[in-house]
Amino acid sequence: MNRRAGATDRHALLAGDAYPTSSSLSAYRSSSPYDSNPYASTSTSNGSYHSSDFVASAYTATRTAEDLEEQNDQRLEGLTARVSMLKEITLNIGTEVRESTKDLGVLGEAFENTSAFLGGTFKRMNKMAKRQGGWFCNMMLFLLFVTWIFVFLWWWRR
């Protein structure tokens, strides 16, 4: 069984005079909350209470059940909005993760193709080096020197 009554049950209870209304409590209220001293002594010297004690305690309960239900409904709407916002955020995170997974798959395939291409190039270069002998070493030193010159000029120009 649900511990909390549904909205229709709550409103039926309110309509059925199950709770005091603000008009029924107005008989206990003064015309202004500042008419009497709220810190006045509430008991006499012999410990008995005055009739003004009941009026003061009724005044402290100015919120009625309707006011509390209205606040509860407003807070419930606020929580519902927050939950829907969090749901939207988590759905967006899920979409982003799926898209990132696809992108990583494409990137992995690109790296595999590149490594296969570079592996084939390296094999052909090794084959050429075996045929050429010392000439290959001289060619690599020349390429390294030219690369060093380009890097030096690029660094010097910055």
Secondary structure, 3 states (H helix, E strand, C coil): CCCCCCHHHHHHHHHCCCCCCHHHHHHHCCCCCCCCCCCCCCECCCCCECHHHHHHHHHHCCCCHHHHHHHHHHHHHHHHHHHHHHHHHHHHHHHHHHHHHHHHHHHHHHHHHHHHHHHHHHHHHHHHHHHHCHHHHHHHHHHHHHHHHHHHHHHHHC
